[in-house]
Amino acid sequence: MAQYVPWYFKRSCPIFCWPCVPVYTGIWPGRKFLLILGAVLFAIGLMMLLGLLLICVAVECSAVASPLLIFAFLLIVLGILFFHCGWAAHLLDYGGKVPDE
C-alpha cells in the first residue's frame, strides 16, 4: 500500500491550485521581490491601521480616518495577495523551473 505524501513534500501543487499555475509562472522571475513587497505592504497597512486606532482614540478624526482606513485595508489585502503569490511561486520551485506535468 502506498504511503501518503503531502503535496509540499512532492514539490507539486494540489489539484485546486492548477488554475493559478499560470500566474505563478508569470511571476516566477520576480518571486522574491513580490514576497518582500507583500510583506512590506502588509506591515505598512497594519501599522497604519494601528496608528489610526491610537490617534482616533485620543482625538476625534473621522474626516481624516475614513480615507486612511480604506487605504490601510487595501494595503493589507494587497500585501496578503502579493505575499501569497510570491510564496506559492517559491514553493513550486522544482529544479529551477515550474513543474508543468
ZIGIBEL-V45485 format. One record per backbone hydrogen bond with DSSP energy under -1.0 kcal/mol. NH is the residue of the N-H (numbers start at 1). CO is the residue of the C=O. E is the energy in kcal/mol with one decimal. If there is no record, write none. Layout:
nh=NH co=CO e=E
nh=NH co=CO e=E
This chain:
nh=9 co=6 e=-1.1
nh=10 co=6 e=-1.3
nh=12 co=7 e=-1.6
nh=17 co=14 e=-1.8
nh=18 co=15 e=-1.1
nh=20 co=17 e=-1.4
nh=24 co=20 e=-2.0
nh=25 co=21 e=-2.7
nh=26 co=22 e=-2.0
nh=27 co=23 e=-1.8
nh=31 co=28 e=-1.2
nh=34 co=30 e=-2.4
nh=35 co=31 e=-2.0
nh=36 co=32 e=-2.4
nh=37 co=33 e=-2.9
nh=38 co=34 e=-2.4
nh=39 co=35 e=-1.9
nh=40 co=36 e=-2.5
nh=41 co=37 e=-2.8
nh=42 co=38 e=-2.3
nh=43 co=39 e=-2.3
nh=44 co=40 e=-2.7
nh=45 co=41 e=-2.5
nh=46 co=42 e=-2.5
nh=47 co=43 e=-2.7
nh=48 co=44 e=-2.5
nh=49 co=45 e=-2.3
nh=50 co=46 e=-2.5
nh=51 co=47 e=-2.6
nh=52 co=48 e=-2.5
nh=53 co=49 e=-1.8
nh=54 co=50 e=-2.3
nh=55 co=51 e=-2.7
nh=56 co=52 e=-2.7
nh=57 co=53 e=-1.2
nh=58 co=54 e=-1.3
nh=59 co=55 e=-2.7
nh=65 co=61 e=-2.7
nh=66 co=62 e=-1.6
nh=68 co=64 e=-1.3
nh=69 co=65 e=-2.8
nh=70 co=66 e=-1.6
nh=71 co=67 e=-2.1
nh=72 co=68 e=-2.4
nh=73 co=69 e=-2.3
nh=74 co=70 e=-2.3
nh=75 co=71 e=-2.3
nh=76 co=72 e=-2.1
nh=77 co=73 e=-2.5
nh=78 co=74 e=-2.7
nh=79 co=75 e=-2.3
nh=80 co=76 e=-2.3
nh=81 co=77 e=-2.4
nh=82 co=78 e=-2.9
nh=83 co=79 e=-2.5
nh=84 co=80 e=-2.5
nh=85 co=81 e=-2.4
nh=86 co=82 e=-2.6
nh=87 co=83 e=-2.6
nh=88 co=84 e=-2.8
nh=89 co=85 e=-2.1
nh=90 co=86 e=-1.6
nh=91 co=87 e=-2.2
nh=92 co=88 e=-1.4
nh=93 co=90 e=-1.4
nh=94 co=97 e=-1.8
